[in-house]
Amino acid sequence: MNKNIGLFFGTFDPLHNGHIAIAKYFLKEVNLDEIWLVITPISPFKQANKLTNYYTRFKIINNYCKKNSNIICSDVEFNLNPPYNTSDTLMYLNKEYPKTDFKIILGEDNLNTLHLWSNHELILEHKICVYPRKSLSKEKSKLISHPNVNLYNAPIMEISSTLIRKNILEKISISHLVPKEIEEMLIEK
């Protein structure tokens, strides 16, 4: 029987309670064997100089994942060449893990721009599990009616990595925003 894996892509700078709540929701709701947090070294849509070093991010996230058996910290993109396009990562993973059904965990805001992503047709060959995100745009994606796209009633998270980084700089507590083991490593850093 094929393994059922959810792929949750992101820079996770840092991983926070919102990411974790979404991961746990999809583990249960879609009956996944595991969910892989695929750490993107540099998102094609973000500025590299604003990101924490990806080895540091990996260490922090892996520290959390070691205590959570179904949530896996994946460094697969560290071994691929930039730009880190989801389609390239999927081609690599499909080749490496032929007996695995990969499902993509995606925020609704990203679904709205998916048609602009490199080789988005390949991404749409996989089941895409969409969670709601607050968006400035009220327009729904044209892809919402695609047969491989499913919108889920996952919790809407009001947490952002930007807010956490700002709080750290301003010495404001982040204990309510991140798991304890991540907070300790972020404060240390």
N, C-alpha and C positions, 0 to 999 in steps of 0.2 A: 504493500500500500504506500502511496506517495505521502511524503511529509507535507504538512500544510504550514507554510511560513508566511508571516506578515513582514513586509519591509517598510520600516518607518524611517524615511530619509530626513536628514537635517544637519545643521552645523552644531546644534545642541550646545550653545555657548552662553550659559550652561544648561545642562539637562535640569528640568524643573518639574514640580508637582503636576503641572498641566500635561507635559509630555507623558509622564508616568501614568496619569489617570486615563489618558487616551490609549496608551499601550495596553493597560489592564482591561479597559473596556473592550477593545478589539480581540484580545486573547480569548475572552469569554464569549462575546457576541458572535464572532465568526468561527469559533471553535478552532483556534490556531494551536498548533503544537508549540510554536515559539513565535516571538516577535523579535526581529533583529533591528536594533537601533543602528542604522547605517550612517556613520559619521562622515559627512562630506568635508574634506580638507578645506576647500574653498568653493562656495556656491557660485555658479556662473552669474548669479543675480546679486551677490554681495561684495563689498569691498574687503579684500584680503587683509589690509592693514588694520582693520577694526576687529579682527578675530583673534581669539586666544590660540596659541600654537596648538596644532591638532594632536600632537603627542600628549600634551597636557590634558586636552579635552578627553582623549581616549583613556588616559589613566584615571581621571575623575569618574567618567561614566562606567568604566570597567569595574571600579571599586564598588559602585552601586549594584551593577549586574551580577557580581559574584555572589551576592546575597539573595538574588531573585532568579531562580533556575529557568524560568520560561522567557525572561527578557535577556537577550544576548547583545553584547556590545560588539559591533562589527567594524573592522578596519579594512574591509574589502577595497574601498576606494583609495586607500593609502598606496595600494599596489597598482593602481591604474594611472593612466596618463591624463593630465588636465586637457581640456576642461572636463569637469566631473559631471557628465550628463547621465541622467537616470537611465536612458536607453542603453548607453554603453555598459553601465553596471549590470543591467538586466541581461544583456547578451552574455556577459562574462559569467554571471551566476547561473543562467540557464545551461550553459555549457559545463560548468563545474559540478552542478547538482541536478542532473537530468531527471532524477526521481523525486523532484520537489515541485509542489505547486506554490508559486510565489504570488502573494496578493500585495498590492500597494496600498499603504495607509496614507491618505492625502487630505490636507485641509481644503475646505471649499474654496478658499481664496486662490489656492494653487490650481484647482480644477479650472478656474476662470481663465488662467493663462496657459493651460496645458497644450492648447493647440499651437502655441508659439515655441514649445520646447523642441529640442533636437530629436528627430525621429519619433515624434509623439505617437505615430501609428503603432510602433512596436510596444510602447508602454500600454496602449489600449488593447493589446492582445491579452493582457493580464486582467484579472478582476481588480477593480479599483474601489476601495472602501473609503468613502468620503465622510469626513467629520465636519460639522458646522464650525465656521469661524466668523467672528465679527468682521465685517468688511465695509469699507467706505462705499463700495459699489453695491447697489441694490440689484444689479443685473445678474440674472442666473446664467450659468455657463450653458452654451449650446450642447456641450458634451453630457449634460445631466441625463439625457434620454438615451445615451449610448448603452447597448446591452451589457457591457462589462462594467458599467459605472453604477454603484449603489450608494445612495445617501443614507447615512445612519443617524440615529438620534443620540449621538454621543454627547457627553457634557460639553458645554461651551466654557472654555477656560479664559479667565481674565488675567492670566499671568503671561509676562513676556520676559525673554532673556535680557532684553534691553533694560527693562525696569530693574532686574536683579543686578546687572552690572552697575547701573546708576546707584542703587542702594549700597552696594559694596564700596564704591568710591566715596559716597557721602556718609559711610559708617552707620547706615540704617540697617536694622535687623532683617535678615532674609530667612529666618528660621521657619516662617509660615509659607515660604515659597518653594523651598527645596528640601529633599530628604536630609536628615541629620549628617550622614556620612559625606554627602556632597558639600553641605555647608562647611563642615570642618576643613575639607580640602581647599575650598574656595577662600576661606578666611586665611588659611595658611599661606596660600599663593599670594 
